[in-house]
Amino acid sequence: MLERLRRHLTETGLISEGSRLLVGYSGGADSTCLVHLLQALNVDFVAAHLHHGQRVEADKEMALCEAFCQSIDVPFVSGRADVPRMSRDLKIGLEEAGRMARYNFLNQAARRLECDLIATAHTATDSVETILFNLVRGTGPSGLAGIQGLRDGLLRPMLPFTRAETVEYCEQNGLWFHNDPANESMDFSRARIRHRISPELALVNPNYETAILRCASILSEEDQFLNGAAASALERAELPLNGELAFLTRDAEIAFDRNVMNSLPPVLFKRACRLAFQALGASIDYDQTELLAKGFSTIESGSVTADGGVVVAEWDEKTLHFRQLQPTEPFRFKLTCPGETESEEFGWKISAYHSPASETRNERTKLRVELSIAKTQGELYFRSAQPGDAMQPLGFEGNRKLSDLLSEAKLTRAARSRLPIICDFVGPIWAPGVCLSHRIDKEPECERVLVLEFEPIMSSTKGSND
């Protein structure tokens, strides 16, 4: 098994050179085997054990886990959770509460101990049970593709091995391990699959695990292909939003041409919509997907909101628009002048500095302006747009409502709520990319000006690295 694991890690490159792992260590045969093998391979890792607060013998098991790690010179960290209480308070099953507690603990420990990846000891047998579990719940190809070797920072190096092999390894090497009674309890879905369904499948085909995993491999490959096709379709259909200010809402909204989306085969349209929801941090189930597909193909306008009310898909006769629903809280802060002001939340930067005036005239829709220092009143600050805001835009006679100017600039609601409005004591003087107030425009005889530049943080960072 040691040589097989060494070969597997070399061929897949799952663990990069110099990486440090946090290994979930329950004390069961699977995780005991993993800890022992990784130590033999000289991998840099910490074993992490969570006390679930469910059984009186858990204290002794945690002590034995720590003793085992000490005996083979493996760093050990532990934590405690009250899983039964989590189950009651959150009104979820013990299995789900336990999983939530484990991954919360592992993620926190990984950050604290500066580990690059979290490794768990899921085996091929676990992957088969997961596939069967997902099948009876009703799932698509991704749910039938089994457990992945590396996904979202979670590493599963033991997938080439079965549970029977990890038990045999521990027994042959005289390693202590324990069997969790929950693995035998018919109160848990996975235990019912393990003890009632799997033995029946073995009677039908003694090599049923291999057969199911072969099927999962095929489905995984096809699932990746379809995701690639759906992503390409989204790229072709994507519509630009907010012009030069697109960086304001790249993480919050995305829009597509309805005609292009309508031309997709239904299977690709549904998958593309699921990818769009995922890109904004949400997911939709089968029923919502069907509702969206039917509505989009039959009615002129409508909407479907993801579970939890996080993201909504809205469509009209021209556009399919996905956007996050969390409102942007109003903000107001002093502008660093001279200097730089950054918003990590929204990904923009305002640079302010004094400079000799250039011969270039200001344009009210640009992201760089030169202001008359003498005409600004008091300290500059920036804030959200407010009802009643108005200014005389450069090149206009009389005042205009800022809300009308933002609308004419074709900014989405999300962009309007995130755009910083630069103000002085009198009121708004600059909405970057939208309008500049006539009253603070530089005059031809100006020798020195205040320069304001508005730009995305990422592009400025990239520029400094090039």
N, C-alpha and C positions, 0 to 999 in steps of 0.2 A: 504493500500500500504506500510505503514511503516513496518508492521509486515511481509509482504511478502518479502520486500527487506532485512529485518534483517535475515529472514530464508534463503533466497537465498545466501547472503554473508556468512552465517555460514556453509551452506551445501557445497558450492563451494570453500571456503577458498580463494576467489579472492583477498581479502585485508589482508595481513599478519599483525600480531600484531606489532605495532610500525611504520607502514608505513605512509608516508605522501604523499598525492595525490595533483596533480594539476588538477583542474576540468575545462574543457572548458565550459564557460558560455556565451552564446549568448544573453540571455534575452528571448528566446523563451520558450514555455511551457515545453518542454522536459528538458532543462537544468535548468530552474527555479525549476521544480519539483525535480530534482536530488540534486541541492544545498540545498533545504529545507529539503529533506529526510536525506542527509548525516549529516547535522547539527543536526538534531534530534537524529541521531545515535551516535553523539559525535565522528565522524571520523575526523582525523586531515587532513585538506585540505585547499588549496588556490583556490579561484575562479579566472579564467583568461579570460579576454574579449579582443577580437581583433576588432578594428575599421577597416573596410575593405576599407574605402575611396570611397564608391560607392553612398551613399545617403546623402542628406543634414540633414535628421533627425537622422543620426547615432550618431552625437555628443550628442543629447538629450538622445538617448537610452543608450549610454555608461554611462552618468551621472546617469540615473535611475538604471542601473545595479549596479553601485557602491553604490548608496543610499540603494538599497534593501539589499546588502551584509552588509552594515554598520548596518542596522536595525535589522539584526539577528546575528550580531557579527561574520561575516565570513571575513577573510582576502581577499583582492581584489587586483588584478594586471591587468593592461591594456597595450595595445600596439596599434600601428597604422601601416597600410600597404596601399599601393596604388595598389589595385588589378587590376583596369582597365589598369594601366600602365604595370603591370606585364604581363597581357594578351597580350597587344600589343607587348611588347619587346620580350617575349618568344614565341609569335605566338601560343598561346594556348587559349582555351575557358575560359570564365569567371569562370565557375564552377571549372575547374581544377586549375586555378590560385588562386581562393579563398581557395581551399583545401590546396594547396601548402603553401600559406601564413599562414593559420591557424596552420598547423602542424610545420612549421618553428618557429613560435612564441611560440607555446606550448612547443616544445623541448628546445628552448633557455631559456624560463622562468622556466621550470622544473629543468634544470641544475643550473640556478642562485639561485633558491630558495631551492635547495637540496631536491626536491621531488622524491620519488621512482618510482611512476607510474603516467601516464597521464590518466585521466578518461574523457570519452565523454558520452553524453546522448543519444546515439543511442538506439532506441526502437525496439520491434519486428516488427513494421510497417516499420521502416527503413530497417530492414533485408530483409523483403519481397520485398521491392522496389529494393534493391540491387540485389537480386536474379533475378528479372524480367529484370533489366537493363543488368546484365551479360548474361542472356539467349539470349537476342536479339543481343548482341555483338558477341556471339559465345564463349562458355567457356566450361571447363571440370568440373569434380565433385567438385574441390576446389572452383570454382567460384559460384557453385550452392549450396554450403554448408552454405551460408549466413554469416553474421557478427559473428565473434567469441568473446566469453566473455573476453578473454585475449590473446593477441598476440603481440609480439615484444614490450612489455612495454606499450601497449595501453589497458586500461580496459574499458569494456562496462557494467556497473552494471544494466542498465535499460532494458536489453533485455527481461526480463520476462513480460514487460508491453507494451501495445499498445499506440499509439499517443493519441487516444481518452481518455485513462485513465489518461495520464499526464495532458491533458487539463482540465478534470473533477476535478482532484486533485487541480490544481491551482485555479479553480473557487470556489470550495467548501471551500478552505482555504483563499480566498480573496487575493491571491498573484498576484502582478503585473507581466504581461508578454506581449510581443508584437509579432505580426505576421510579419515575414519578407516578403515583397512584392515579393521577388524572388521565394517564395514558390507557388505563384499564377501565375507566368509568364510562358506562354507556350514556351518561348524562351529556357527554360531549360529542359533537358531530364527527370529529375526526376519529375518535375512538370507535364509534359505530362503523365508520368506513373501514378502519384498520382491522377490526375483529369480526365483522359480519360480511362485509362486501368483498374485501380483498381475498379472503379464503375461497369464496365462491368463484371469483374470477380465476383464481389459480387452478380450480378444477376444470374450468373451460380451456384455459391455456396456461400451462406451468410457467411460460415465459411472458405472462401478460404485462409485467412491468416494462420489459424491453419493448414490447409491441406498442404500449401506450406512449412511451417516451419517443419512439420513432414517429408516431403520429404527431406528437407535440412538436418535434423538430421540423416536420413538414409544415405544420400550421404556423410555427414561428417565422419560418422563412417567407411564407406567403403573406403573413401579417405585415412583415417589414416591407415587402414589395408594395402591398396595397397602401401602406402609410406613405411610402415614397411617392406613389402615384397621386394620392390625395394631396400631399404637400405641394407637388408640382402644379396641380389644378388650382390650389389656393393662390399660388404665386402668379399664375396667369390671370386670375380673376381679381386680384387685389387692386383696390382703388386708393389713390393717394389721399391722405387726410391732412388738413391744416398747413399745406404748403411748406414753407421753410421752417415752420414751427412744429413739424411732424414729430420731432423728438420729445415734445411735451407729453404725448400720450401713447407712445409706442407700447408701453406695458399695460395700457388700460383699454384700448379699443382697436378694432381692425374692421375694414369694410371691403365688400366684394361686389363686383358687377353681377346683377341678378341674371342677366341673359347668359353670361358665361356659366354661372352656377346651375342655371336651369338646364343647360345642355349636357351636364354630367350624367352618367348612368346613376340610377338611384343608389346603388351600393357605394359608389365613390362619393356622391353627394353627402350621404349620411356620415361616412368616415371623415370627410373633410370638415363637416360641422363639428364632429367630436374633437378633431384636432384643434379647431379654432377655439372651442370652449377651454380645452386643456391649456392652450397657450396663454389664456387669461386667468388661469388658476381655478377652473371649475370643471365639472364633468356632468354629463347627462346620461340617464339610463335608457333602456330600450324603449319604454313607453314615450319618453320625452323626444327621443330621436324620431320615432314614427310620427309623433304629433307635429314636429317641426317639418319633416319631409312632406307630409300631407298638406299642411297649411301653406307651405311655400309654393307647392305646385298647383294649388287650387284657389287661393284667395290673394287679392291684390296687396293687402298689408296685414301684418299681424306680428306676434311676438311669442317667444317661449323663454321662460326663465329657468335657469339651472337650479337644482336642489340647493337649498340654503340661501337663495336669493342673492348670489354673488355676481353672476353674469347673466345678461339677457341678450338674446338674438332678436333683432327687429328687422322687418323688411317692408319695403314699399315697392312701387312699380319699377324702380331702377336699382335699388341697393339692398344688400343683406349686410347688416351692421351688428357686430358683436361688441358689447361694452360692459365694463365693470360697473356695478351699481353702488359701490361704497361712495358716499358723498365726500367731496374734498372740503375739509374744514377751512373756514375763512382764516387768513393769516395776515400779519402785519409785523414787519421787522425793519430795523434801521439798516440802511445801505452802507456798507463799508466803503468809504470814499476819502482818499484814494485806497485802492486795494481790490480784493476779490470777495464776492459773496456767492456761496454755493448752496444749492438745495439738493442734498443727496436723495431725498424722497422723490423729487420730480426730475432729477437729472439735468439741471441747468446751472449755468454760472453767469454772473454779471461782473465784468471787469470795469473798474472806474479809475481813470488816471488823467492827469493834466498833460497837455501836449500843445506844441505850436499848432495854430490853425492851418488846415490844409486848404487847397483851392477848390476841393470837391464840395459841392452843395449837398446839404442834407436831403435825403429822401424819406418821406414819412413812413414807408413800409419796410425799411431796411432794419437789420439787426445791429447796426453800428451807427451812432449819431455823435455829432459834436455840438455841445451846448455852450451857450454864453454863460460864463461863470458869474458875471455881474447880474444876470437876470434871474437866477435861481434864488428862491426865498427860503432861507433857513436850511436846516439839515435835510438831506434826501432820505427817503425811506421807500419801501415797496410794500404793497398789500394786494389783497384780492380786489377784483372789480366789485363796485358797490352800486346799488340802484341810485340813480340820480347823478352819477359821474358824468361830467361833460368837459369838453375842451374845444378850443378853436384849432382844428387840425391845420398843419402846414399847407398853404395853398388854398384854404377855404375862407369864405367870409362868414363870420358869425360862429357861434358855438354849435357843436353836435353832441348828441348823446353818445357816450362811450358804448353802450349796449348796441346801438345801431351800427357803429363802426366795427365792432367785433363781429356782428352778424354779416355785414357786407364783406368782411375778410374771409367769410365762410369757415369760421372756426367752430368746431363741435362744442357741445356743452362741456365736455371734459377739458378741452383745451382752454376754454374761457375761464374755467374755475382754477386752472393751474397757472395761467399766465400772470406774472408779477407786473403790477401797474406801478411805475415809478412816479413818486409824488414829491412835492415840496410843501412848504407851509400853506400855500394857496390852494393846491389841489393836484390832480393828475397832470403830468407833463409828458409821459412817454409810455405807450403800450408797445413793447418791442414787436416789430414785424407788422404793426397795425397802423399806428398813427403817432405823430410827434406834435406837441403843442407849438403853435406859432409864437407864443410869447417868450419862449426860451431859445428860439433859433439863433444861431450865431449870426452876427452882422459882418458885412464884407470887411470892415476895418478891424475885426477881432484879431489879436495877435496870439492869444492863448485861449484854449478852450478846455472844457471838461469832456472827455471821451467816455461814452458808455458802450460796452459791447455785450451782447447777449448770445450765448452759445451753449450747445450741449456739453456736459462734462466729458463724455466719452470721446468726442471728436477732438477736444483740446488735449486729452490725455494721449490719444493716439498720435497727434501731431508732435507732442514733445518726445515721443519714443522713436519716431521715424528717423 
